[in-house]
Amino acid sequence: MSSVQVSSQSSRCLMQTSLTDGTCGWSPATGALSSSSQLAPTGSNGSSALDKLAKTIRVKFSLKYDTAWGEGVKIIGASRALGKWSVAEAPELKWNNDRWSVTLELPHGIIEYKYVIINYETKQPVHWQSGGNAVLGLEPEEAGTVEVEDNWPNAPGASVKSGDGSVLTREDKLRKWGKHMLNYYDQSQSARAELQVKAVENTVMKSDLAQTKMELSLKKRETDEMSMKISELQQDCLRLKMDLTATQMEMNNTLAEALTMLQEEIDRDAEEEEEDGEYE
């Protein structure tokens, strides 16, 4: 078996069973769910959302198990870093200080995994870890390296040491993650309610803005009409000024002609008086 086919019941049983014993009842040997638990790995579809999370957490997995000569150990799971349930893609543990271990960068959230013994040369699985899938809950606030000490029987009580030095069983760690998610859910619901209120307020503001725009449009129309009337009045005033100027020029010309004619008449009268004086 080079890969593991997974069940669609995984996400439904996460909160039903994993918070109690930290394992899932899926058997790699049969590919079926056990009657005591309905959690199975979600595979590539279930892990894709986790793989896209920006933040990753450094996790060191350790397993104390004596393999036969020519055998190795791999850890396989739903996350991309765990091979997405493909034995060929799963990371291999190294033997050091009397135990097998590997350090990985994993997304926060629910991590499902299982150990498998492989032939060191062919990398093919020899036998799988018994019991259900192990489930590890990683919170977004995890700091430093999380150290997981597992056991081959996959019995309850595997220890998880967080970066802050606190040590919990894998089951208690999962319960803590569940409480964190419930708190996150409450905060999300509160934020959603606040967003709904803001949406209503935004709708009211949009309505007020539309009303204001309409009023401004009417005011602008009135202003444009007033500007047009002012422009017409200005043009009328200009025409009146031009007519007045022309009338004044005409009157000035007429007055000048009258003065000229009057002067000519005066001059003629003066000449006639001089002529009459000469005759006498």
Solvent accessible surface area in square Angstrom, and as a share of the most:
residue,aa,sasa,rsa
1,M,117,0.52
2,S,65,0.42
3,S,49,0.31
4,V,11,0.06
5,Q,148,0.66
6,V,53,0.30
7,S,29,0.19
8,S,109,0.70
9,Q,55,0.25
10,S,2,0.01
11,S,76,0.49
12,R,134,0.49
13,C,0,0.00
14,L,29,0.14
15,M,91,0.41
16,Q,112,0.50
17,T,24,0.14
18,S,1,0.01
19,L,40,0.20
20,T,89,0.52
21,D,51,0.26
22,G,0,0.00
23,T,17,0.10
24,C,1,0.01
25,G,10,0.10
26,W,5,0.02
27,S,40,0.26
28,P,6,0.04
29,A,86,0.67
30,T,103,0.60
31,G,44,0.42
32,A,52,0.41
33,L,48,0.24
34,S,50,0.32
35,S,124,0.80
36,S,99,0.64
37,S,7,0.05
38,Q,79,0.35
39,L,0,0.00
40,A,0,0.00
41,P,0,0.00
42,T,31,0.18
43,G,5,0.05
44,S,57,0.37
45,N,135,0.69
46,G,34,0.33
47,S,0,0.00
48,S,41,0.26
49,A,71,0.55
50,L,39,0.19
51,D,27,0.14
52,K,165,0.70
53,L,65,0.33
54,A,107,0.83
55,K,88,0.37
56,T,68,0.40
57,I,5,0.03
58,R,120,0.44
59,V,0,0.00
60,K,74,0.31
61,F,0,0.00
62,S,5,0.03
63,L,0,0.00
64,K,117,0.50
65,Y,51,0.19
66,D,120,0.62
67,T,35,0.20
68,A,62,0.48
69,W,256,0.90
70,G,36,0.34
71,E,35,0.16
72,G,0,0.00
73,V,0,0.00
74,K,13,0.05
75,I,0,0.00
76,I,0,0.00
77,G,0,0.00
78,A,6,0.05
79,S,3,0.02
80,R,149,0.54
81,A,37,0.28
82,L,0,0.00
83,G,5,0.04
84,K,60,0.25
85,W,3,0.01
86,S,27,0.17
87,V,2,0.01
88,A,80,0.62
89,E,125,0.56
90,A,6,0.04
91,P,27,0.17
92,E,52,0.23
93,L,4,0.02
94,K,157,0.66
95,W,121,0.43
96,N,88,0.45
97,N,124,0.64
98,D,77,0.40
99,R,67,0.24
100,W,24,0.08
101,S,18,0.11
102,V,26,0.15
103,T,59,0.34
104,L,23,0.11
105,E,78,0.35
106,L,0,0.00
107,P,8,0.05
108,H,38,0.17
109,G,8,0.07
110,I,17,0.09
111,I,2,0.01
112,E,6,0.03
113,Y,0,0.00
114,K,1,0.00
115,Y,1,0.00
116,V,0,0.00
117,I,0,0.00
118,I,0,0.00
119,N,55,0.28
120,Y,117,0.44
121,E,145,0.65
122,T,80,0.46
123,K,74,0.32
124,Q,97,0.43
125,P,28,0.18
126,V,74,0.43
127,H,72,0.32
128,W,38,0.13
129,Q,3,0.01
130,S,65,0.42
131,G,50,0.48
132,G,10,0.09
133,N,0,0.00
134,A,1,0.01
135,V,0,0.00
136,L,0,0.00
137,G,0,0.00
138,L,0,0.00
139,E,18,0.08
140,P,36,0.23
141,E,117,0.52
142,E,20,0.09
143,A,69,0.54
144,G,58,0.55
145,T,45,0.26
146,V,0,0.00
147,E,71,0.32
148,V,1,0.00
149,E,70,0.31
150,D,11,0.06
151,N,45,0.23
152,W,38,0.13
153,P,87,0.55
154,N,10,0.05
155,A,44,0.34
156,P,95,0.60
157,G,43,0.42
158,A,4,0.03
159,S,35,0.23
160,V,1,0.01
161,K,90,0.38
162,S,11,0.07
163,G,38,0.36
164,D,114,0.59
165,G,40,0.39
166,S,49,0.32
167,V,88,0.51
168,L,61,0.30
169,T,49,0.28
170,R,2,0.01
171,E,12,0.05
172,D,58,0.30
173,K,2,0.01
174,L,0,0.00
175,R,93,0.34
176,K,88,0.37
177,W,21,0.07
178,G,2,0.02
179,K,145,0.62
180,H,39,0.17
181,M,69,0.31
182,L,110,0.55
183,N,77,0.40
184,Y,124,0.47
185,Y,124,0.47
186,D,89,0.46
187,Q,105,0.47
188,S,36,0.23
189,Q,72,0.32
190,S,72,0.46
191,A,50,0.38
192,R,142,0.52
193,A,52,0.40
194,E,103,0.46
195,L,121,0.60
196,Q,109,0.48
197,V,83,0.48
198,K,109,0.46
199,A,55,0.42
200,V,95,0.55
201,E,81,0.36
202,N,71,0.36
203,T,88,0.51
204,V,81,0.46
205,M,130,0.58
206,K,126,0.54
207,S,70,0.45
208,D,81,0.42
209,L,98,0.49
210,A,57,0.44
211,Q,95,0.42
212,T,61,0.35
213,K,125,0.53
214,M,118,0.53
215,E,84,0.38
216,L,113,0.56
217,S,58,0.37
218,L,88,0.44
219,K,124,0.53
220,K,128,0.54
221,R,144,0.52
222,E,99,0.44
223,T,81,0.47
224,D,68,0.35
225,E,92,0.41
226,M,113,0.50
227,S,58,0.37
228,M,123,0.55
229,K,121,0.51
230,I,83,0.42
231,S,46,0.29
232,E,91,0.41
233,L,113,0.56
234,Q,118,0.52
235,Q,98,0.44
236,D,52,0.27
237,C,67,0.40
238,L,104,0.52
239,R,130,0.47
240,L,118,0.59
241,K,133,0.57
242,M,121,0.54
243,D,87,0.45
244,L,103,0.51
245,T,70,0.41
246,A,56,0.44
247,T,66,0.38
248,Q,91,0.41
249,M,117,0.52
250,E,116,0.52
251,M,124,0.55
252,N,95,0.49
253,N,88,0.45
254,T,80,0.47
255,L,105,0.52
256,A,53,0.41
257,E,111,0.50
258,A,50,0.39
259,L,102,0.51
260,T,74,0.43
261,M,131,0.58
262,L,100,0.50
263,Q,98,0.43
264,E,85,0.38
265,E,75,0.34
266,I,89,0.45
267,D,64,0.33
268,R,120,0.44
269,D,65,0.34
270,A,48,0.38
271,E,102,0.46
272,E,99,0.45
273,E,126,0.56
274,E,116,0.52
275,E,93,0.42
276,D,84,0.44
277,G,48,0.46
278,E,141,0.63
279,Y,184,0.70
280,E,184,0.82
